[in-house]
């Protein structure tokens, strides 16, 4: 080692010649780390409160002046009964098999129902096309009925988009 290098080390100068041996870097690193931690905390707090808001934790019961708590009344769904449908089922058997179906549509409110009513002929067409391809074996058991319900709900929501139907309810389901 040369004499100049020893003097620099003794004087406490670092390799960048700032007169301090890494203390400046340590302070900057701590500030950056503190800012990153605070940003993470704020981000998590924001995400948590946003999630709680979406899940309805802030929509609590209403406090009355006399101390009683009044809960907001639930909004009842609106139902629309569709006309009865009778279709031939697909099958390779010699005798014809029929499906008679009466369903009700469940929607959130009357405005949604008003959006759906003009496109009900498209819904009936979609249902008829799908139902004619079913076989009796497709409708056996509760699993078959559940699949039918889910498929009808999917098809109706495609037909009435951007409106939405919440559920398809069977009023009558008869296979002959």
C-alpha positions in Angstrom: 0.0 0.0 0.0 1.2 3.5 -0.8 1.5 6.3 1.7 -1.4 8.3 0.1 -3.8 5.4 0.3 -3.0 4.9 4.0 -3.6 8.7 4.7 -7.0 8.6 3.0 -8.1 5.6 5.1 -6.9 7.2 8.3 -8.6 10.5 7.5 -11.9 8.6 7.1 -12.5 9.4 3.5 -14.3 6.8 1.6 -13.7 5.8 -2.0 -15.8 8.7 -3.3 -14.0 11.3 -1.4 -17.0 12.7 0.5 -15.3 12.8 3.9 -17.7 10.3 5.5 -17.3 6.6 5.4 -20.7 5.4 4.1 -22.8 7.4 6.6 -24.5 9.4 3.8 -25.4 6.3 2.0 -26.8 4.8 5.1 -29.1 7.8 5.8 -30.4 7.8 2.2 -31.0 4.0 2.3 -33.0 4.5 5.5 -35.2 7.2 4.1 -35.9 5.2 1.0 -36.7 2.2 3.1 -39.1 4.3 5.3 -40.8 5.8 2.3 -41.3 2.3 0.7 -42.7 0.9 4.0 -45.1 3.8 4.4 -46.2 3.5 0.8 -46.8 -0.2 1.4 -48.8 0.5 4.5 -51.0 3.0 2.7 -51.5 0.7 -0.2 -52.5 -2.2 2.1 -54.8 0.1 4.1 -56.4 1.4 0.9 -56.9 -2.1 -0.5 -58.3 -3.3 2.8 -60.8 -0.5 3.2 -61.8 -0.8 -0.5 -62.4 -4.5 0.0 -64.5 -3.8 3.1 -66.5 -1.3 1.2 -67.3 -3.7 -1.6 -68.2 -6.4 0.9 -70.7 -4.1 2.6 -69.1 -3.6 5.9 -69.8 0.2 5.8 -73.4 -0.3 5.0 -74.6 -0.9 8.5 -78.0 -0.3 10.1 -79.3 3.2 10.3 -79.2 4.8 13.8 -82.5 6.6 14.7 -82.7 9.7 16.9 -84.3 7.8 19.8 -81.5 5.2 19.8 -83.4 2.5 17.9 -81.6 0.8 15.0 -83.5 0.5 11.8 -82.1 -1.8 9.1 -82.6 -0.9 5.5 -85.4 -3.0 4.0 -84.3 -5.6 1.6 -85.3 -5.0 -2.0 -87.5 -7.9 -3.2 -86.6 -9.4 -6.6 -89.0 -9.1 -9.6 -90.3 -12.2 -11.3 -91.5 -12.6 -14.9 -93.4 -15.7 -15.9 -92.6 -16.8 -19.4 -95.1 -18.7 -21.6 -95.1 -22.5 -21.5 -92.8 -24.2 -23.9 -93.2 -27.7 -25.3 -90.4 -29.2 -27.4 -89.5 -32.5 -28.9 -86.4 -34.1 -27.4 -83.7 -35.5 -29.6 -83.3 -39.2 -29.5 -82.9 -42.3 -31.7 -85.8 -44.1 -30.2 -88.9 -44.9 -32.2 -91.4 -42.9 -30.2 -91.2 -39.1 -29.7 -90.4 -37.6 -26.3 -91.5 -34.2 -25.2 -90.4 -31.7 -22.7 -92.9 -29.2 -21.3 -91.3 -26.4 -19.4 -92.7 -23.4 -17.6 -90.1 -21.0 -16.1 -90.0 -17.7 -14.3 -87.1 -15.2 -14.6 -85.8 -13.5 -11.5 -84.3 -10.0 -12.0 -83.1 -7.3 -9.5 -85.7 -4.6 -10.3 -88.5 -3.5 -12.6 -86.1 -1.4 -14.7 -84.1 -4.5 -15.6 -87.3 -6.3 -16.5 -88.3 -3.4 -18.8 -85.0 -3.8 -20.5 -85.5 -7.6 -21.0 -89.1 -7.6 -22.2 -88.4 -6.3 -25.7 -85.9 -9.2 -26.4 -88.0 -12.0 -25.0 -88.7 -13.4 -28.5 -84.9 -13.9 -28.9 -84.8 -15.6 -25.5 -87.6 -18.0 -26.5 -85.8 -18.8 -29.8 -82.5 -19.4 -27.9 -84.3 -21.7 -25.5 -86.2 -23.6 -28.2 -83.0 -24.2 -30.2 -81.1 -25.5 -27.2 -83.9 -27.6 -25.7 -84.5 -29.5 -29.0 -81.0 -30.8 -28.9 -81.4 -32.4 -25.4 -82.0 -36.1 -24.9 -84.0 -37.6 -22.1 -80.8 -38.9 -20.5 -79.5 -35.3 -20.3 -82.3 -34.4 -17.9 -82.1 -37.4 -15.5 -81.6 -36.7 -11.9 -81.0 -33.5 -10.0 -77.6 -33.0 -11.6 -79.3 -33.0 -15.1 -81.9 -30.4 -14.0 -79.2 -28.3 -12.4 -77.2 -28.3 -15.7 -80.3 -27.4 -17.6 -81.0 -24.5 -15.3 -77.4 -23.2 -15.5 -77.3 -23.5 -19.3 -80.6 -21.7 -19.7 -79.4 -18.9 -17.3 -76.1 -18.6 -19.3 -78.0 -18.4 -22.6 -80.6 -15.9 -21.4 -77.9 -13.6 -20.1 -76.1 -13.7 -23.5 -79.4 -12.8 -25.2 -80.4 -9.9 -22.9 -76.9 -8.4 -22.5 -76.2 -5.7 -21.1 -79.2 -6.5 -18.8 -78.9 -9.5 -16.5 -81.1 -12.2 -15.2 -80.3 -13.5 -11.7 -82.0 -16.8 -11.8 -84.2 -19.1 -13.9 -86.9 -20.8 -11.8 -88.8 -23.9 -12.9 -92.5 -23.7 -12.3 -93.2 -26.9 -14.2 -90.8 -29.4 -15.8 -92.5 -32.5 -17.4 -90.8 -35.1 -19.6 -93.2 -37.4 -21.6 
